[in-house]
């Protein structure tokens, strides 16, 4: 798992569009737990969000992707 500092660097390096997408995904997962029929549990939500945030590329890789 990434440390909080490492994740902070990754999140800070996101452009506005990517950051908005991350917020939408986070909100959608939380909303599914709150208003769903109980099939999407809090534990599943947490695991999905942690996996999602872990998939955010490191700033150097993010920069290289945009320059291609």
Secondary structure, 3 states (H helix, E strand, C coil): CCCHHHHHHHHHHCCHHHHHHHHHHHHHHHHHHHHCCCCCCHHHHHHHHHHHHHCCCCHHHHHHHHCC
